């Protein structure tokens, strides 16, 4: 079963091109991280400054290890310069009926 996380970002509209470069570099590392099974970068069709990452992880432990990596040695300090506010993380579980 996939462990899904969604991360919502609001980008400063005047910094979209700069943000694209920061995210492209960041996501190369993210996709190679142990346990990352899928990572899609999505942009709101009606609001190009609203970006969402759709992530699938092999386990919650793998996803948490990645969050810890990004909070420490894998931090991306350039993000704060292009974001309009803090990201929103949502962790989702499948419900079977």
URPEUR-V169253 format. One record per residue. SS is DSSP state (~ for helix, > for strand, _ for the rest). NEAR is the number of other C-alpha atoms within 8 Angstrom. Layout:
SS/NEAR, SS/NEAR
This chain:
_/3, _/7, >/12, >/11, >/12, >/12, >/11, >/11, >/12, >/12, >/14, _/10, ~/7, ~/4, ~/9, ~/11, ~/6, ~/8, ~/11, ~/8, ~/8, ~/10, ~/8, ~/8, ~/8, ~/9, ~/8, ~/8, ~/8, ~/9, ~/10, ~/7, _/8, _/5, _/9, >/15, >/9, >/9, >/11, >/7, >/8, >/8, >/10, _/10, _/5, _/4, _/7, _/9, _/11, >/11, >/13, >/12, >/11, >/13, >/12, >/12, >/15, _/12, _/9, ~/8, ~/6, ~/12, ~/12, ~/8, ~/8, ~/9, ~/8, ~/8, ~/10, ~/10, ~/8, _/7, _/6, _/7, _/8, _/7, _/6, _/7, ~/9, ~/6, ~/6, ~/12, >/11, _/7, _/7, _/7, _/8, >/7, >/8, >/7, >/8, >/8, _/6, _/4, _/4, _/3, _/2
